[in-house]
Amino acid sequence: MNMKVLLILRHAKSSWKFAELPDHDRPLNNRGKKDAPTMGKLLVKEGLVPGIIISSPAMRARTTAEKVAKSSNYQGEIIIESSLYGSGHEAYLDVLRHQPDKYQTVLIVGHNPDIELLIQSLTGNEIRMPTCGLASVNLPVDKWINVVHGIKAELGKVWRPKELT
């Protein structure tokens, strides 16, 4: 059986400088702007450039996805999926189940606590995901429709920007 690889990326560090902005519209701060391209370069180094990138519509997630895409030479479009903002980790599973099977590797850019719950739901592992943290999950499926809660997926590597200096 072929394995599918799910890459789960928490958005990079966002700015609180403009307190009047709604949560959805907060931009990245300087550290976030630096960390996101680092993760894109890491994808190249690890041979994990995704077939498709799916992002939450929140400004900080979209900008993270764009910076990662650019620095990894990702060629496709970034799919903005509104349900990845504040809808819970089940929404992430639902989005994954609708991906075309031609994609071996999917990168999803989202938010805590949903992504930590997603990782726990798939692998049984409780891990802390800092901003711009990236986790790889090896899924024992050959079709995305088969990605379900408690699937006994294998947590691959977890990369944190502070550990990549």
Buried (B, 14 or more C-beta within 10 A) or exposed (E): EEBBBBBBBBBBBBBEEEEEBEEEEBBBBEBBBBBBBBBBBBBEEBEBBBBBBBBBEBBBBBBBBBBBBEBBEBEEEBBBBEBBBBBEBBBBBBBBEEBEEEBEBBBBBBBBEBBBBBBBBBBEBEBEBBBBBBBBBBBBBEEBEBBEEEBEBBBBEBBBBEEEE
